[in-house]
Amino acid sequence: MKKMISLALALLLALLALTPSLAEDAAAEDPDFAGIWTDENFDRMVLTILPSEVCWSDERMGEEASARKYVIQMVWPSSDSEESVYNILAELDESGTKLTYEGGLFAEFVYDDNGDVNEEETCLVEDNGTGFFSMNEDGNLFWHDSYLTDADNMTLTRNVAEAPSPEELLESYYKKVIGLETDTAGASLKLAQTVQEIFQFCMAHPFWCMDGVEFGTNLAAAQLMLTEEEKAAFDRNRGVVNQEIARLLMEDEEAGSIYSDAGIEKQVETLRNTMEIRFSAEVFLYAVETLNEEP
């Protein structure tokens, strides 16, 4: 029990260092804007804010990453086949309390029956949106925008995701890695499928914006549920799985032929090209590696 608590504590400290939004004692004068934000009065609208350092070049609109810059994306579906998407690169002002931006891109996307973008119907309706985000003492976010008039009426609340249970972590990560075949003819296909399933797990659970205490405790508990034989298999296979995921998190890497051979290239490309899923996978792997560091 003491070992589990110490492992969870070490993991928690690492997570808090990586995702300062989870720290309860974050300085009020320097708010952390990273997170998933919603307003219950604006149904289905989701605003995602990420540090620019974890985003790829096109997500930053070609600009250099900076500790003072944030990549912001609003997704607001109006139906099953139509949604508004607002892409913004904002910068922390000199006071450190407000994110300001210009050059925001607001587009209306239309999708066909296969879920692919209908190029003829999709259009950019604003290419120079300007505005700002500010945070009040309660941690709620206010938004003013030159194009989206509804923004003035929003009070955005940070969403803190619920951590998966030890049992779900065991089934969706540990047993996937344990079951990997490394010395068979179909090993590469099995690796591709395992990587896709872990990315999907990280899509379902945004590890970068969840309760760090709960996540750290549950991850440590899940690993302690392994038998000696399972832990040995996990240790053998963990490196190749996590290294492949880490490779796919790099912007200049191509997915590779194993995913086309497995018939899942499109799915994997979609997952790794979604910034919040990629960041979730990065935080998850960091947590796993921290938990398994040699004492």
Buried (B, 14 or more C-beta within 10 A) or exposed (E): EEEEEEBBBBBBEBBBEBBBBBEEEBEEEEBBBBBBBBBEEBEEBBBBBBBBEBBBEEBBBEBEBBEEBBBBBBBBBEEEBBBBBBBBBBBBEEEEBBBBBEEBBBBBBBBEEEEEEEEEEBEEEBEEBBBBBBBEEEBBBBBBBEBBEEBEEBBBBBBBBEBBEBEBBBBBBBBBBBEBBEEEEEBBBBBBBBBBBBBBBBBEBBBBBBBBBBBBBBBBBBBBEBEEEBBEBBEEBBEBBBEBBBBBBEEEEEBBEBBEEBEBBEBBBEBBBBBBBBBBBBBBBBBBBBBBEEE
